[in-house]
Amino acid sequence: MTRASLDKQPHEVASMFDDVADRYDLTNDVLSLGQARLWRREVAKAVDARPAQKILDLAAGTATSSLPFAQTGAYVVPCDFSLGMLQVGKRRHPWLPLTAGDATKLPFQDDTFDAVTISFGLRNVQATESALRELYRVTRPGGRVVICEFSQPTWAPFRTVYTEYLMRALPPVARAVSSNPEAYVYLAESIRAWPDQPALAALLQKAGWSKVAWRNLSGGIVALHRGVKQG
Ligand SMILES: C[S@@+](CC[C@H](N)C(=O)[O-])C[C@H]1O[C@@H](n2cnc3c(N)ncnc32)[C@H](O)[C@@H]1O
């Protein structure tokens, strides 16, 4: 069983996702109590992909997060550094151009994409700021970024319940449904250690993004951050 620790060594993170790849999407649906589908719909609205636009879905895993963009007629490139996740994605969606790549050294030229997006991936990247700069580099001037990530519930009493839910319920539920429960102990830890909404917005600005803003989903369990590369 592979489990990354909070220093997020890239080889440990990749190998942890290799191990959970087969059951990743099922476990996601169970653990999010079906909310994952709602969050994906909101990401699709925020990205607002149009036919023939080029969209990068970074840390795409099995490419489930890429499907809503492909369905609009946009050209979506799912990119990830876990070969295990990419193989499961390629088996399920052979028509998608799944691409191996590291978020901190993307295999794309400058100013390539109309929009770049990353769902539940940025938290796992060891060098957050360098990934945000890479996303900026490969976006065309005038292009946009949308980041979907776990965040901080805004209502304090709910935040406490949520933290308790995470701390207490997640590991046993994961033990019942996941082939690698330790990965979900890492999930709980990494969510707790992740910057809150204003702090992530500040990191986006620091990486060069303009018009940075965010919207909370499910009371702040998830936040959608967005920004624009000024032309
Ligand atoms: C929780 S999964 C998210 C998958 C997909 N975006 C989704 O919404 O279902 C996180 C993914 O981030 C990928 N990842 C983590 N660090 C990465 C990095 N430095 N470069 C590329 N992918 C990375 C992992 O391999 C994993 O597939």
The ligand as an SDF file (V2000), in Angstrom:
LIG
                    3D

 27 29  0  0  0  0  0  0  0  0999 V2000
   -7.5140   13.3640   -6.8490 C   0  0  0  0  0  0  0  0  0  0  0  0
   -6.8970   13.0440   -8.4640 S   0  0  0  0  0  0  0  0  0  0  0  0
   -7.9070   14.0760   -9.4640 C   0  0  0  0  0  0  0  0  0  0  0  0
   -8.2320   13.4970  -10.8070 C   0  0  0  0  0  0  0  0  0  0  0  0
   -9.2560   14.2540  -11.6490 C   0  0  0  0  0  0  0  0  0  0  0  0
   -8.8540   15.6120  -11.9270 N   0  0  0  0  0  0  0  0  0  0  0  0
  -10.5970   14.2580  -10.9920 C   0  0  0  0  0  0  0  0  0  0  0  0
  -11.1490   15.3300  -10.7400 O   0  0  0  0  0  0  0  0  0  0  0  0
  -11.1470   13.1730  -10.7590 O   0  0  0  0  0  0  0  0  0  0  0  0
   -5.3750   13.9330   -8.3840 C   0  0  0  0  0  0  0  0  0  0  0  0
   -4.4410   13.6610   -9.5450 C   0  0  0  0  0  0  0  0  0  0  0  0
   -3.3680   14.5880   -9.4690 O   0  0  0  0  0  0  0  0  0  0  0  0
   -2.2540   13.9640  -10.0850 C   0  0  0  0  0  0  0  0  0  0  0  0
   -1.0450   14.7140   -9.7540 N   0  0  0  0  0  0  0  0  0  0  0  0
   -0.5590   14.9840   -8.5110 C   0  0  0  0  0  0  0  0  0  0  0  0
    0.5740   15.6890   -8.6180 N   0  0  0  0  0  0  0  0  0  0  0  0
    0.8120   15.8650   -9.9480 C   0  0  0  0  0  0  0  0  0  0  0  0
    1.8410   16.5090  -10.6840 C   0  0  0  0  0  0  0  0  0  0  0  0
    2.8800   17.1050  -10.0690 N   0  0  0  0  0  0  0  0  0  0  0  0
    1.7690   16.5110  -12.0180 N   0  0  0  0  0  0  0  0  0  0  0  0
    0.7290   15.9070  -12.6700 C   0  0  0  0  0  0  0  0  0  0  0  0
   -0.2670   15.2670  -12.0300 N   0  0  0  0  0  0  0  0  0  0  0  0
   -0.2270   15.2460  -10.6720 C   0  0  0  0  0  0  0  0  0  0  0  0
   -2.3020   12.5580   -9.5180 C   0  0  0  0  0  0  0  0  0  0  0  0
   -1.5260   11.6450  -10.2500 O   0  0  0  0  0  0  0  0  0  0  0  0
   -3.8150   12.2700   -9.5600 C   0  0  0  0  0  0  0  0  0  0  0  0
   -4.1790   11.5880  -10.7240 O   0  0  0  0  0  0  0  0  0  0  0  0
  1  2  1  0
  2  3  1  0
  2 10  1  0
  3  4  1  0
  4  5  1  0
  5  6  1  0
  5  7  1  0
  7  8  2  0
  7  9  1  0
 10 11  1  0
 11 12  1  0
 11 26  1  0
 12 13  1  0
 13 14  1  0
 13 24  1  0
 14 15  1  0
 14 23  1  0
 15 16  2  0
 16 17  1  0
 17 18  1  0
 17 23  2  0
 18 19  1  0
 18 20  2  0
 20 21  1  0
 21 22  2  0
 22 23  1  0
 24 25  1  0
 24 26  1  0
 26 27  1  0
M  CHG  2   2   1   9  -1
M  END
$$$$
